Amino acid sequence: MANIDGRVEELLAKHPSLTKIEAIRIVTQKNERKQRKRAEKTDRSKAKKLKHEANLLKRS
C-alpha cells in the first residue's frame, strides 16, 4: 500500500489541481492496465510456445 501512496503523492506533487481521490483512481487504473497488458503478453507467449511444440510433434 505504501507504494501506491508514494505514487499518489508524486502525482499530486506534479498536478496540484487533482484531489487525492482522483489521483488514487488514476494510479489504480494505470496498475490495472499494466496487469492486463502483462497477462495478454503471457497469453501470447504461451500460445506461441504451444504452437511451436505442436509443430515439433507434427514433424516427428
N, C-alpha and C positions, 0 to 999 in steps of 0.2 A: 504494500500500500504506500510505503514511503516513496517508492519510485514514481508512482503516479502523482503523488503530492508534489514531488520535485518538478515534474514536467508541467504540472498545472501552474506552479509558481513561476516557472520560466516563461510560460505562455502569457501569464498575467503581467509579467515584467515587460515583455515585448509589446503587449497590447493592453494598455491600462483601461481602455474603454470596455473590455469584457468583464462580465461578472464571473465569480468563481464557479457558479453552476454551469454557465456556458463553456468555460474553459474545461471543466471536468467532462462535459458532454463531448467536446471536440477531441480531447485526449482519448476518451473511451472509444469513440467511433474510429479513430485512427488505429488504435490497438486491434479492434475487430477487423478492420480492413487488412491489416498486416497478417493476422492469424488466418483469415480466409485465403489470402494470397499464398501463404506458406502451405496451407492444406491443398490448394489447387496444384501447386508445384510438386508436392509429394505425390499426388494422384497421377499427374502426368508422368513422373519418374517411374512410378510403379507400373503404369500401363506400358511404358516403353520397355521396361525390363521384362514384363510378361510376354510382350510381342517378340522380343529378341529370343527369349527362351523357347517360344513356340516355333520360331523359325529354325532354331538349332535342332529341335526334335524332328521337324519335317525333313531336314537334311539327312538325318541318321537312318 
